[in-house]
Amino acid sequence: MAARNSTVKVTIHEAIKRGDKEITEITVRKPDVGALRGCSLSGLLTSNVDDIVMLLPRITTPMLTDVEVATLDPRDLVTFAGEIISFLT
């Protein structure tokens, strides 16, 4: 089995606006144990929204804020969930 990269770039459907800048591409890194603290592994593997919302600010560059994560397009949340699942399996 080939090793999975420790980071992946995700192009989001709806840009995140920060001041005069629009973010359309976010790098997601493989979570370490510290990033997973407080998250349910089974919740992440079943795409539980609360667990994904808790984890994303910890593993994204640029770092997404809680408000930005809460206002993501659902398609983008599903994409992030898929990448998280890929890292964990």
PyMOL commands that set and color helices and strands:
alter all, ss='L'
color gray80, all
select helices_A, chain A and resi 33-36+41-45+49-59+66-70+74-88
alter helices_A, ss='H'
color red, helices_A
select strands_A, chain A and resi 7-18+21-29+60-61
alter strands_A, ss='S'
color yellow, strands_A
deselect
rebuild
show_as cartoon
